[in-house]
Amino acid sequence: MSDSAARLEVALRANSDDLLAFCERRLARDDASDALAEIMTVAWRRAQHLPAVPLEARMWLFGIARNVVANAHRSQVRRSRLADRLRALAVSAPANAPAADAGADVRDAISALPPDLAEVVRLRHWEGFSLAEIATIVDAPASTVRSRYAAAREKLAAALAEPREPVKS
Amino acid sequence: MTELDHALDASAPATSHRTAERDSALKELISSTRPRRRAGLRGAAIATGAAALLGLGGVTAAASLGWTSWWAEDAVNDITYTLPSGAECEGILGNFRGNADEVSAAEDFMAQPRLLERLDVEAEYDRALAATYVATLDDGAEVDAGPGTPYWSADRHYAMAVGHATSDALYEHLRELGVLDRLSYETEYRCPELVPADLEAREIRSDW
């Protein structure tokens, strides 16, 4: 096994759970497994470009994941037999809390943001990345990411403060 | 942490539970998505006789021990398939050229560990069987060269069908992504002798 392949295997093992969660939060549960298979396939193909530092390798993998998920939104996710086992487990497994409808209004507000702003919010609050890490993942200057995040928070605060229709009983 | 931070943190959609079985499936996926490279693929390609084929769908016979294409060490994938006669063909795919987006997308597509499962080779071979073939003999006479005639090689046409199916699937994928522009790539195949040399040299026209 080459040095880059060995390092990638370590990086994938360390990050595959988080990468799957990343996909599950953005795609249908059965599509997430196929997207993860695609992420890993792309990562193997580009293994020679894997950063040597583990944290940077993690950012690199999430950069690939972001592109794969964006492609999945543009076209149908390809079914991969490689993901059969994982897909079966993911579809049948109970979900971690919260409940499916919890936070739906907040997710709607995030979705209503311009895509670049929404992505920063999701990476910050769903994946737990710092703004500096997000800058690496989205390949943008840190200052740009900071402004996007500030703008996103301002818009979200305004949107979520608006009176909502009362729930009909 | 503000109320907004709490609300944003709590809005993350639910994900599946981590279990030992899922851990095992993830490990399996890491392994199965790894490109399968032949042990000798990165070895020195020193033999002669294997031809690098420019363009798409071409097939050649080669009796060499290694790949001769200059890009062989960076081939994105290698494939092996069985011909109608039972013989095996091996090929490598590489030297993708075009704009950066289409090259990246094409390399990712072609690097799939089970690329052949994405292809509809049988449908392409059916089209080959249904096409019309005309051979020109030495005296200028034109004769049928389709299936069942001495000029037909099922192995050769099956191997060509693999090439056609590969390029068709690739270009369809790139069109779906909206990145297809001016992509080209090369293949090198190592197959048994697919057709006698005298027939190889004969002109055969086809509407396939």
Chai-1 contact restraints between the chains, C-beta under 6 A:
chainA,res_idxA,chainB,res_idxB,connection_type,confidence,min_distance_angstrom,max_distance_angstrom,comment,restraint_id
A,L12,B,I30,contact,1.0,0.0,6.0,A-B,restraint_1
A,S16,B,L26,contact,1.0,0.0,6.0,A-B,restraint_2
A,D17,B,R18,contact,1.0,0.0,6.0,A-B,restraint_3
A,A21,B,T15,contact,1.0,0.0,6.0,A-B,restraint_4
A,E24,B,T15,contact,1.0,0.0,6.0,A-B,restraint_5
A,R25,B,P13,contact,1.0,0.0,6.0,A-B,restraint_6
A,A37,B,L29,contact,1.0,0.0,6.0,A-B,restraint_7
A,A37,B,T33,contact,1.0,0.0,6.0,A-B,restraint_8
A,M40,B,T33,contact,1.0,0.0,6.0,A-B,restraint_9
A,T41,B,T33,contact,1.0,0.0,6.0,A-B,restraint_10
A,V42,B,D108,contact,1.0,0.0,6.0,A-B,restraint_11
A,W44,B,T33,contact,1.0,0.0,6.0,A-B,restraint_12
A,W44,B,R34,contact,1.0,0.0,6.0,A-B,restraint_13
A,W44,B,P35,contact,1.0,0.0,6.0,A-B,restraint_14
A,R45,B,D108,contact,1.0,0.0,6.0,A-B,restraint_15
A,R45,B,A111,contact,1.0,0.0,6.0,A-B,restraint_16
A,S75,B,E176,contact,1.0,0.0,6.0,A-B,restraint_17
A,L82,B,S32,contact,1.0,0.0,6.0,A-B,restraint_18
A,L82,B,T33,contact,1.0,0.0,6.0,A-B,restraint_19
A,R85,B,A25,contact,1.0,0.0,6.0,A-B,restraint_20
A,L86,B,A25,contact,1.0,0.0,6.0,A-B,restraint_21
A,L86,B,L29,contact,1.0,0.0,6.0,A-B,restraint_22
A,L89,B,E21,contact,1.0,0.0,6.0,A-B,restraint_23
A,L89,B,R22,contact,1.0,0.0,6.0,A-B,restraint_24
A,L89,B,A25,contact,1.0,0.0,6.0,A-B,restraint_25
A,A90,B,S16,contact,1.0,0.0,6.0,A-B,restraint_26
A,A93,B,S16,contact,1.0,0.0,6.0,A-B,restraint_27
A,A93,B,H17,contact,1.0,0.0,6.0,A-B,restraint_28
A,P94,B,H17,contact,1.0,0.0,6.0,A-B,restraint_29
A,A95,B,A14,contact,1.0,0.0,6.0,A-B,restraint_30
A,N96,B,A14,contact,1.0,0.0,6.0,A-B,restraint_31
A,N96,B,T15,contact,1.0,0.0,6.0,A-B,restraint_32
A,N96,B,H17,contact,1.0,0.0,6.0,A-B,restraint_33
A,G103,B,A10,contact,1.0,0.0,6.0,A-B,restraint_34
A,G103,B,S11,contact,1.0,0.0,6.0,A-B,restraint_35
A,V106,B,A7,contact,1.0,0.0,6.0,A-B,restraint_36
A,V106,B,S11,contact,1.0,0.0,6.0,A-B,restraint_37
A,R107,B,S11,contact,1.0,0.0,6.0,A-B,restraint_38
A,H125,B,L8,contact,1.0,0.0,6.0,A-B,restraint_39
A,H125,B,D9,contact,1.0,0.0,6.0,A-B,restraint_40
A,W126,B,A12,contact,1.0,0.0,6.0,A-B,restraint_41
A,A157,B,L4,contact,1.0,0.0,6.0,A-B,restraint_42
